[in-house]
Amino acid sequence: MLSQQLVNAITLGSVYAIIALGYTLIYGVLKLINFAHGDVFMVGAFVGLYTISSAYLGLPFWLGILLAMGACALLGIAIERSAYRPLRSAPRLAALITAIGVSLFLENSFQMAFGAQPRSYPPIFPKEPIPWISHHLGVEMNFSQILLILVSAGLMIGLQAVVQGTRFGRAIRAVSFDLQTSQLMGIRTDRIIVLTFALGSALAGAGGVLYGAYYGSIDPTMGIMPGIKAFVAAVLGGIGSVPGAMFGGLIMGLAEVSVVQFVGSQYRDAVAFAVLILILLVKPTGLFARYQSERG
């Protein structure tokens, strides 16, 4: 049924959108593709597992999300200070290679600490479809899907409000436009950059917990493909654009579900690279971004 596949696409796209928000936020300020972002997403999922599961702390779900966001924010600050800040004046290739190195470090560290086998997430919400929705709308949706979609939309709206309507958001936009001029105008650029890393990483942490609660299983390499697809979503929407990241995530979800439905599940990962090649050929700046010349 077409409507059911649309619901599945929106749910999957919401996962990519949450991760893409962090990608686009960090790139907008520092012009850095933080390829470790998908692994920060993985760390958030593990923090959620150990805080929510009754076998460990057994905390409420909402508190587990907050703790995962806090832990990932601290991780983002540590990554920025230790890995990226020393290379801020270096060629961009050096920072890109470092980002890949940080990603591999996190993956292998968690494999050593927790093993490579998938771990089951506690059944937080009922998996059965909500009868009212099935009866009135003719599609099957459970509580986890609704929560994932609503939280993703709420984070996008909240982030857009912060960027466009607060003093911190104005500082982010100024640093994004011209880092050196922002310093001369008295903006504490180092503080803005580290807070941006913290905010983007916190978003990834929330996404990791929601992903674990929805799919029911996590592992130390779980952030690789969602991270790549979220990066494609950010590029598709126009990296640096918050609405573009959300829109790009939904398009990626729709493309993947359509490929699985009409072509075959073996091509579900290939569609991300096909979309990336297509957008780079047709509109390299993305659907929502305006062209900006590079400075320096």
Secondary structure, DSSP 8 states (H G I E B T S, - for coil): -HHHHHHHHHHHHHHHHHHHHHHHHHHHHH----TTHHHHHHHHHHHHHHHHSTTTT---HHHHHHHHHHHHHHHHHHHIIIIIGGGTTS-HHHHHHHHHHHHHHHHHHHHHHH-SS-EE----S--S--HHHHHHHSS---HHHHHHHHHHHHHHHHHHHHHHHSHHHHHHHHHHH-HHHHHHTT--HHHHHHHHHHHHHHHHHHHHHHHHHHH-EE-TTTTHHHHHHHHHHHHHH-TT-HHHHHHHHHHHHHHHHHHHHHT-GGGTTHHHHHHHHHHHHH-TT-SS--------
